[in-house]
Amino acid sequence: MDWMQSYKSIFVLDFEFIAKDGERPTPVCMVVTNVTTNTTTKYWLDKLDKCPFPTGSEHLFVGYFASAEWGCFLQLGWEIPERIIDLYAEFRLHMNGRLAAARGNGLISACKSFGIRVMETSEKNAMRDLIVAGGPWTEQQRNSILDYCAADVEITAKLFLKMWPIFAPTEVKLGQALFRGRYTAAVARMEHAGVPMDVELHEQLLERWPLIKDRLIAEVDKGYGVYQGAVFKTSLFEAWLKTQAISWPRTANGKPKLDDATFRDLALKHPQLSALRELRKTMSQMQTLKLAVGKDGRNRTLLGPFGSKTGRNQPSTTRFIFGNAAWLRSLIKPSPGHGLAYVDYSSQEIAIAAALSGDQNMWAAYSSGDPYMAFAIQAGLAPEGATKATHKDIRNQCKQIVLGVGYGMGAEAMAGAGGIYVVQARALLQSHKMTYRKFWAWAERNQLHALMQDTLRTPLGWEIKLADDPDPNERSLLNWPMQSTGADIMRLAACLLTEAGIEVCCPVHDAFLVGYSLGDQERVVRETCNLMVEASRIVLGAEYPCRVDVEAISYPDRYSDERGEAMFAQVSRLLE
């Protein structure tokens, strides 16, 4: 059956808008093609006081990176359509696992891959510059902008017809594509809300950061002696490592690995590295402060839906508050009379692994409330009745193994993170394999199928199929189902929360930051928790609910990440 016939109208649309840092979009114009009637209409939005077409479930709406369109709808006060196809999401899915995906995921790249002729890049850039300039525009310029927008709609409509057989061959496949489209509406609502910030402190940082960053380096470096001025010196760092008797991973040419992941893992084993790691991350991201904060004091940036191979969001690491160094998150602060709750899934990857594999030993460990201690007991590494208080060391070692499996880490990385020898990590990993046999059989079977270029698929239809990749990351394939199913759950939870009218300020990996007036805190937090648990039940099955944890803050308090508390205190002193 051609499911296209089930819609009264199929609208392909595109907006041109002005998007300033941290601000909601300012819509300029819109072009809509009704594929059903093959008619195109152009709208200059200062002459349009209401949505010119119906948005109910009988009509299908198609866009490319459609969350941008729904951001314009919200700004105009229009109802977001109920049935959505985002061709960006469908193209990302179609290309997932292929080396060709590296050529780009924009509309132009998608059209070229399907043999659709497109506008030259130089011409597109010139038109974008004209729009971003903000006007006023002459009548001729207005017509040029409308024609430019119409050209994008034309190729998007062609792309839709080319891709329809790919994403809608069955009713189930179409339903999964519509769910991904539904999520773009949730993304628009979250980007519209934004994260409330301490505007006064942010402005102080903007003004004084060039002056205080060198002082911050000097202050933190007192405990290390690894900087010369503002420059990190590898030779001095190696000398410091010797004084601390720290064994450090090396590159193929014998140099110390200096990436943040290595610092993160080693800081778990050697806490004295934490301040240096936070400083290095700060300096690498913040030569200038780039947080996108609007005039209303909200941090907003593109959330980057479907940006990774697992389908997770990939927002900017410099413009998004949660992408920056941990201490900067203390800039998050509710406005007077309001509060924030950080609600996150507890050990979500473990719950997902147990549910998808059907490993009841692993589910029992998750259900215990402390899966790390439970693993130690199940594996015979700790006695019955052992707790975090009585067996702290073995619990910490087991924690790194359990988490490492979820992140696709090898024994060497687990050893570094857990502060143990590689031989110990290998033994613990073997204990994990013996304790959770059903999980490992399932995970390794998935890995083998993926390497044989079979398709891996999540419960809600996100997929990966390796193609033309001579050197796939085999360990990442072990944890792809957990990470991707976690993204399924987060997408569904985002839809449920935003559709319930809850102000979701942003998603953060497996958590949401939600806002509310203080008088409504109890209801909002309760409903948020219930809907997040419900999302996990829908994706994993009713018998596999994921727990959630809540951290609530009320004005005048600010958000705080314990990993950045010391650095934030140092910066605050320098600002005094």
N, C-alpha and C positions, 0 to 999 in steps of 0.2 A: 504493500500500500504506500502511496506517496502522501506522507503526512503533511506536506505543504498545503494540500487541498483542505485541510481541516481548519485553516485560518481564513477569516473574512478578508483580512488585509495583511500584507507583509510590508512593513515600512523599513527602509534602509535610510539611516540619517547620520548627519555629522554637524557639529557645531564648530564655529571659529570663536575663540574666546581669548581674553587676556588673563594670564595667570602670573601674578606677582608672588614673590617669595612669601610663604606663610599665609597668603590670602585665599579666600574663596574665589572661584573663577568669575570673571565679568563677561557674560555671553555677548557676542557681537552679532552673529547671524547664524542661521540654520538652513540646511537644505535637506529635503526629504524626498525620496523616491518611493512610490508605491509600486512594488514589484508586481502586484496582482493586476493593476490597471496600466502599468508602464507609463506612469505620469510622474513628473518631477516638479516640486514647488520650492521656491526660494523665499526666505523670510529675513528681512532686516529687523532685528528684535526690538528696536525702539518704536516700532509700529505695530507690535503684537502684544496684546494685554492678557491673553490666555492661550492655553495649549490648543492648537488648531486641529487636533485629531484625537480620536478615542484611544485610551491606553489600557482597556480591559483585556481579559484573558482570551477574547476571540481574535485578538490582533497580535501579530508577532513583530517584534522590533529587533533590528539587526544593526550592530555597530562594530567598529574596530577599536579595541581598548575602550569598551563601552562605559566604564566607570566615569570617564571624563564627560560623557554626554549626560549621565544622570547627575553629576555634580552641577551641570548647568540647569537641569530640571529643578533641582532643589533650590538653586539660587533664584530661579524664576517663580518658585512657589507652585510648580506643576507636580502632579502625581507621577511617580515613576512607573513605567509600564510593568505589567504583571508577567509577560512572557518575553524573554530576552535571549538572543543568541549573540555572544561576543566572539567574533571571528579571530580576535587576537588569542583568546584562550584556546580555541579550536586549532589554530595554527601551531601554537606552542605544543599542544598535545600531539598533533600530527607529526611534528618534527622531534619529539622528545626521544633522546637516545641516539640521534643521528649527528654525525660530525657537521653536516651541512647546516645544522641549527646555529652554528657559530657565525654564519653570514648575516644574522640579524633576524629580529622578530617583528619589525615594523611593517606597516601596511605595504610599503614599496617592495620590501623583500618577499613578503607573502605573495603579492601579485606576480612578481617576477618568477617565483618558483612554480606558478601555475600558468605561465606564458601569457600573462595579461600585460599589455602595454601601459606604461605609466609616465607621469610627468617627470621631466629632468630634475635632478636634485637641486641644481642651481636656481631653477625657476621657483621650486618650492621654498627654498631658503629666502629668496627675495620677497615672496608673498608673506611668509611668516614674520619677517622683519617689519613689513608694512603693518601687519595686524598688531604686533607687540608694541609698536610705536604709540598706539592708542588713539590715533586720530587727533583732530577731526579729519575726516576723509572727504575728498571731492566725490561728486556723483560717479565719475569715471572709476575712481579707486574703489568705491563701494561695489560697483558692478564687477570689478576685477576680483575683489574678495569673494563675492558670491559665486563667480565662475570657478574660482580656485576651490572653494568648498564643494561645489557641484561636481568637479572633476574627481575629488576623493570619493564622493558618494557613488559616482558612476562605476569606479573600479571596485569599490566595496560591494556593490550589487553584483558585479561580475564574479567577484571572488566568492560571494555567498552561493551563487548558482553552481560554481565549480566544486565547492566544498560540501554542499548539501548531501551528496551521496556518501561522503566520508563520515560525517558526524550524525547523520540521521537515517541509516539503513534500516533500523528497527525502531519500534516504539521505545524500547528500553534505552537505546543509544540516544535517541532524541531527548528523552527525559533527563539523561545525564548531562547533555549539553545545555538544556534549559536550566538545570540546577547550577551549572557554572555561570550561566547568564544571570541567574537570580543573585548569585554572590556578588556580581559587579554592582548591583544596587546597594548591597550591604557595604561594600568598599566605599562607594560614594557617600553614604551616610556617615561612615567613620571618618573619612577625610573632611567632610563638612563640619563635623564636631571639633576635631583637633584636641590637642593636649593642653590644658591650662598651665601657664607658666608664671613664675615670679618675674614680672616684667621689669621691675626696678632693678633687681639683681642682674638680670640678663643685660640690661642697658649698661650697667656698670662694667660688666665683663666685656661687652663690645667696645666700650670706650677705653678700658684700661688693660685689656689683654696683651697688646703689644708691649706694654711696660712691665707687666708682672710675670710674663712667661719665663723670662730669663732668671728672675728672682726665684720663681718656683723651681726651675731646674737646679739652681744653686742650693736651695734649701733641701730638696730631696736628695741631691747628689752627695750631701755631707756624709750619708751613711754608706756610700759606694765608691766615690772617686772615679767614676767612669766617663765623665763628661769633660771636655775642654771647651769652655764657653757653652754654646748651645749644641755642640757636636758630640754625639755618642761615639766613643772610641773603642773599637773592638779589642785592641791590645790591652787597654786598661781594664776592660771587662774580664778578659781572660786572667789577668793578674788577680782581680778580685775573686774570681771563682776559685783560684788556688788557695787563697786565704780562708775561704769557706769550705774547702774540701768538697766542692760540688762537681760531680761528673756531668758534663754537658753534651748533648747530641751534636754531631758534626755533619757538615755537608760532604759531598763526594770529594771535594778538594781540601777537606780538613778544617774548614772554617766553622766557628760556632754557628748553629742555626739561630737566627734572630727573629723569626716570624712570631707573631703574637700567640699562635697555638702552642708553640714550644714553651714560651714564657708562661702561658696559662697552666700547662701541665706541670712544669717544674715548680711553679709557685705553690701548687698543692702539696708538693713534697717538701719544699723549702719556703716557708712563709716569709722569710726575710726578703724574698724576691718580689713580693706583692706590690710594694710601693714603686719599685723600679719599673715593673711591668705597667702599672697604671700611668706612670709618667711617660714612658715610651709611647703608649697608645695615645695619650693625650697629645703629645707633640707630633705624632704622625698624622693625626686627624685635624689638628687645630693650629696649623701655622696661622690661619685666620679663623675666627669663629664663624661657622657657616650655618648654624641652626636657622631653620626657616620659621620665623615667628611673625604672625600677622598683627595688624593694628589692634585687634581684639585680644591680644595676649595669648593666642593659641599657636602651638607648633603644628604646622601642617606640611606634609609633603606627600608625594605619590607613594602609596603603600606597595606598589610593584606586585600586584596579584599574579599568581602562576609563574613567578619569575625563576624558580629553581626547577631542577629535574624532578623533585618530589612534589611540585605544585605549590610549594609554600611561597609566601610573600617575600619579596626582596626589596625593601625600602632602602633609601640612601643611608650609608653609614655615617655621613657627616651632617646631613640636613634633618634627619630623624633623631629625636631626643634619645630613643632607646638604642640607636645605632652607635652612639658616641661612648666615650669613656664613662665608667660607672658613676664617677663623682658628679658629672654634669646632670645626672638625673635628679639631683637635689634641687634643680631649678623648677621641677614640677611642683605646682602648688595650687590647691583649689582656691577659688575666689570666695570672698566673704559670704557666709551662709551656705556654703557648699562643701561637699566632701568627695573623695575619690576612693574607689576600692580596686585593688589589684587582685583579680581572681584567676588562679591558675590551676590547671589540671595537675594532680599529684602523681608523679612517676608514670606519666601517660604512656611512654614507650613500652614499659613493662606490661601494663594492662593490655595494650594493643597486641603485643607479642603473644601473650597468653591466650587472648581471645581468638586471634586469627589462626594460631597453631593448634588450639584446643588442648594445650598443655595444662592439665589441672594442677600439677605441682607448682608451676609458675603462678597460676591464678591464686592458689592458696597463699603463696608468698606475698603477692600483691595485696590480697584481702587481709593479711595480718596487720597491715598498716605500716610495717617496716620491712620491705622486701629484701633489704640488705642483710639484716639480722636473720631473717627467715631463711635466706640462702645459706648462711653460715651454719645454721642448725640443721637444715635439710641435708647439707653436704657432709655433716659430721665434723665440721670445723669448730663448732661451739656446742655446748650441752643444751638440752631442753631447758627453757626458762632463762636462757642468756638474754641480756638486754644491752642497749647502747651504753648504759652506765657501767655494767659489769665486764663487758668485752668490747671496749671501744676500739682497740687496735685491729682486731680481726674483722669487726664490722666495717671499719674504714677501708680495709683491704678488699673486702667483698663488695663494698659499694663501688669501688673503681672498676671491678670486673663487670658487675651488673650494668653500670652506666656505659662502660667501654663497649660491651656487646651491643647496646642500643645505639651507639654512635659509630659502630663499625671499626673500632680500634683494634690493633694487633696487640700481642703480648708486650712488645717493647714499649708502646705508648701507655698501656695500662700500668706497666711497672713504673714508668716515670710519674704518672699521675698519682699512683698509690704509694710512692715512696718505698718500693720494695724491689728486690732483685728480679731480673727477667725470669730466672728459673722459678721463682715463687709465683710470678704472674702466670707462667705457663701451667704450673700445677693447679692454680686456682681456676684458670680457664678450663682445664680438663675436668675439674670438679663440677664446673657449671655445665659442661656438656654431658656429664654423667647424670647430673641431677635433673636436667631438663632435656631429656632425650627427644621427646616428641617435638619440642620447639626446634632443636637443632636439625632434626631430620627434615622438618618443614622448611627451615631457613636455607639449608644447603640445597634442597630440592629446587627452591625458587632461584637460587644463585645459578645452579646448573642450567635450568630452563632459560634464564636470561642470557647466559653465555652462549647458548645454542640459538640465540636470536628469537626465542619465543617471547610473547608479550607478558609482562607482569602488569597486574591490574588491581586497583583498590576496590573496596566495596561500592564506592560511588563513581567509579569509572575513570579515574586518572590512570594513565598508562605510561609504560616505557618499553621501547623495543630497540635493542642495540642494533646498529647498522653502521657499516664502514668505519668501525672503531677498532684499530689494530691492538690497542692496549687499554681495555676497559678496567675500571677500578673495581676489582672483584669484591673487596670488603664492603664498598658502598652498596653493592647489590644485596648483601646480607641484611642491611638495615633499611633498604629502600621501602619495603612494604610497611614498616612501622612508621617511618617519617612521613610517607605519603598518605597513609591512613590517618595519621595525626592531622595532616592538612585537611583531609576530608572532614574530620570532626570539627576542626576550627572553622571551616567554611560554613558548615551547617549551623554551628553555634552562633556565628556572626549573623547569619540570616535570621535565626530565631530571636536573637536579642534585639537587633535593630528593628525588625518587624513588630516587636512587642512595644516599641517606643522607648526602649532603654537607650540612654546616651552612651554609646561606646566610643570612647576617646581614641582608642587604637587597639589593635591586636599586637601581642608580643610573643612570638613563637607559639607557646602553648598556654597563653594567658590573655586576658582582656583587662584594660583599664577602663572602668566605667565611672561616670559622674552622676551626681544627684544633688538635690537640695537636702540639707541636713534633716529636715522633717520627714523626708521620704527614704532615708537611708535603709531602714530595716526592710521595707518592701522591695526596694531595688536590689539590694544584696541577696535577699532570699530568692527573688525571681531569677536573678542572674545565675546563681548556683543551680537552681532547679533546671533551667533551660540548658545550661552547659552539660549537666549530667544526662538530661534527656537526649541531647545530641549524640553523646557517646553510646547510649542505649540503641538509638536508631541505627548507627553505623555498625556497631560491634555485636548487637543482639541484646535483648532485654536482660539477659543474665550476666552481662558484663558492663556494669556501670563504672565509669571513671570517677574517682573522688576529686573534689576541688578544695583548695585552700584559699583563704581570704585574708588580705591585709588591708585594713581600712584606715584612712587618714581624714581628719577634719580640719578646716581652716581654724587657726592660723598655721597649723603644722604643714610640713612639706614632705614630699616623698623622699625616701632615703634607701639607697642600696648599700648594704654593709660593706661591700667590696670597695666602695669609693668614699666611705665616711671620713677616713683620715685625710685623704687628698682634698676633699671639700673643705674640711676644717682649715687646712693649710692655705687654700686659696682664699677663704673668707678672711683669714688673718691678714693676708697680703692686701686685701681690698680695704681694710680698715684705715 
